[in-house]
């Protein structure tokens, strides 16, 4: 039994040395993505357009929800009023996610370097 244990220890130490020798090869280089020259301006512009579009969709959602509440009250349609209230809460949750999600993604990705 002792010779079997000794050979297992020798084998495991040999495996550890071979993995240690490969360790520098397994660690990737510090590569950070960068935009091509002149492309960052256009990327910022597109991102700005998307952000303004999302904000305008939030406003449209609130206006439609308030319209559903008013129409439900005026035309005696309780389901429309209920959907309008639910719509306002959905827009509120979407705004919260809009504000919180970028911070979560930034925390998970870090600087973006591999």
C-alpha positions as CSV (number, residue, x, y, z in Angstrom):
1,X,0.0,0.0,0.0
2,X,2.8,2.4,0.7
3,X,4.4,2.1,-2.7
4,X,1.0,2.8,-4.3
5,X,0.6,5.9,-2.1
6,X,4.2,7.0,-2.9
7,X,3.7,6.6,-6.7
8,X,0.4,8.6,-6.5
9,X,2.2,11.5,-4.7
10,X,5.0,11.4,-7.2
11,X,2.5,11.4,-10.1
12,X,0.5,14.3,-8.6
13,X,3.7,16.4,-8.0
14,X,4.8,15.7,-11.6
15,X,1.3,16.8,-12.8
16,X,1.5,19.9,-10.7
17,X,4.9,20.8,-12.2
18,X,3.7,20.3,-15.8
19,X,0.6,22.4,-15.1
20,X,2.9,25.1,-13.5
21,X,5.1,25.1,-16.6
22,X,2.0,25.6,-18.8
23,X,0.5,28.3,-16.5
24,X,2.0,31.3,-18.3
25,X,0.6,29.9,-21.6
26,X,-2.9,29.5,-20.0
27,X,-3.1,33.1,-18.8
28,X,-4.2,35.4,-21.7
29,X,-2.5,38.6,-22.5
30,X,-4.0,41.9,-21.3
31,X,-5.9,42.8,-24.4
32,X,-8.3,45.8,-24.2
33,X,-10.7,46.5,-27.1
34,X,-10.4,49.9,-28.7
35,X,-12.5,51.5,-31.4
36,X,-10.8,52.1,-34.8
37,X,-9.6,55.7,-35.3
38,X,-12.5,58.0,-35.9
39,X,-15.2,55.4,-35.1
40,X,-15.8,56.4,-31.5
41,X,-17.6,59.6,-32.5
42,X,-20.1,57.6,-34.5
43,X,-20.5,55.0,-31.8
44,X,-21.3,57.7,-29.3
45,X,-23.8,59.3,-31.7
46,X,-25.6,56.1,-32.3
47,X,-25.7,55.3,-28.6
48,X,-27.1,58.8,-27.9
49,X,-29.8,58.2,-30.5
50,X,-30.8,54.9,-28.9
51,X,-30.9,56.4,-25.4
52,X,-33.1,59.3,-26.5
53,X,-35.3,56.8,-28.3
54,X,-35.7,54.7,-25.2
55,X,-36.5,57.7,-23.1
56,X,-39.2,58.8,-25.6
57,X,-40.7,55.3,-25.5
58,X,-40.9,55.7,-21.7
59,X,-42.9,58.9,-22.2
60,X,-45.1,57.4,-24.8
61,X,-45.8,54.5,-22.4
62,X,-46.9,56.8,-19.6
63,X,-49.1,58.9,-21.9
64,X,-50.8,55.8,-23.3
65,X,-51.3,54.4,-19.8
66,X,-52.8,57.6,-18.5
67,X,-55.0,57.7,-21.6
68,X,-56.2,54.2,-20.9
69,X,-57.1,55.2,-17.3
70,X,-59.0,58.3,-18.4
71,X,-60.8,56.4,-21.2
72,X,-61.7,53.6,-18.8
73,X,-63.2,56.1,-16.4
74,X,-65.0,58.1,-19.1
75,X,-66.5,55.2,-21.0
76,X,-67.0,53.0,-17.9
77,X,-64.5,50.3,-19.0
78,X,-62.8,49.1,-15.8
79,X,-60.5,46.7,-17.7
80,X,-59.0,49.6,-19.6
81,X,-58.4,51.5,-16.4
82,X,-56.8,48.5,-14.8
83,X,-54.5,48.0,-17.8
84,X,-53.5,51.6,-17.7
85,X,-52.5,51.3,-14.0
86,X,-50.5,48.2,-14.9
87,X,-48.9,50.0,-17.8
88,X,-47.7,52.8,-15.5
89,X,-46.1,50.3,-13.2
90,X,-44.5,48.4,-16.1
91,X,-43.0,51.7,-17.3
92,X,-41.8,52.5,-13.8
93,X,-40.1,49.1,-13.5
94,X,-38.5,49.6,-17.0
95,X,-37.2,53.0,-15.9
96,X,-35.6,51.4,-12.8
97,X,-34.1,48.7,-14.9
98,X,-32.8,51.3,-17.4
99,X,-31.0,53.1,-14.5
100,X,-29.7,50.0,-12.7
101,X,-28.8,47.7,-15.6
102,X,-25.8,49.7,-16.9
103,X,-24.1,49.6,-13.5
104,X,-24.6,45.9,-13.2
105,X,-23.2,45.3,-16.7
106,X,-20.2,47.6,-16.0
107,X,-19.5,45.7,-12.7
108,X,-19.6,42.3,-14.4
109,X,-17.4,43.3,-17.4
110,X,-15.0,45.6,-15.6
111,X,-12.7,47.5,-17.9
112,X,-13.4,45.1,-20.8
113,X,-9.9,43.8,-20.9
114,X,-9.4,40.2,-21.5
